[in-house]
Amino acid sequence: MPKIKTNRAAAKRFKRTGSGKFVYSKSHANHILGKKTRKRKRSLRQSHLIDKTNVRELRLLMPNG
């Protein structure tokens, strides 16, 4: 019986918390920062939770955490 494999692209973008939720980092925080507001850049630094409507699909992509 073959092993269940984790989708590597998803594993690099999402992490599972202790309670089983998924967190991710927002994009667009690397360069061309001069035109972005202070508030926007501050928001990009925070980690965000995946919406519950997408959790089922992520569980299929990352069965091993």
C-alpha positions in Angstrom: 0.0 0.0 0.0 1.6 3.4 -1.0 2.1 6.1 1.5 -0.1 9.2 1.6 2.0 12.1 0.3 1.8 15.7 1.4 1.5 18.3 -1.3 4.9 20.1 -1.0 3.6 23.4 -2.5 1.0 23.6 0.2 3.4 22.5 3.0 5.7 25.5 2.1 2.8 28.0 2.3 0.7 26.8 5.3 1.4 25.5 8.8 -1.0 23.8 11.1 -1.5 25.2 14.6 -1.8 23.1 17.8 -5.6 23.3 17.6 -5.6 22.1 14.0 -6.2 25.5 12.2 -4.0 26.6 9.3 -2.0 29.8 9.3 -0.2 31.5 6.4 1.8 34.6 5.6 0.5 37.2 3.2 2.3 38.0 0.0 3.6 41.3 -1.4 5.7 42.2 1.6 9.2 41.9 0.0 9.9 44.8 -2.3 8.4 48.1 -3.7 7.5 49.0 -0.2 7.8 52.7 -0.6 4.3 53.1 -2.1 2.6 50.9 0.4 1.2 52.5 3.5 2.6 51.9 7.0 -0.7 50.3 8.0 -0.7 47.9 5.0 2.9 46.8 5.6 2.1 46.2 9.3 -0.8 44.0 8.3 1.4 42.0 5.9 3.7 41.1 8.7 1.0 39.3 10.7 0.2 35.6 10.1 -3.4 35.0 9.1 -5.8 32.1 9.6 -7.3 30.2 6.7 -11.1 30.7 6.3 -13.1 27.6 7.4 -14.5 27.2 3.8 -11.0 26.3 2.6 -9.9 24.0 5.5 -11.3 20.8 4.0 -9.3 21.2 0.9 -6.1 21.9 2.9 -6.6 18.8 5.0 -6.6 16.8 1.8 -3.4 18.5 0.6 -1.7 18.1 3.9 -2.8 14.9 5.6 0.3 14.6 7.7 0.3 18.1 9.0 
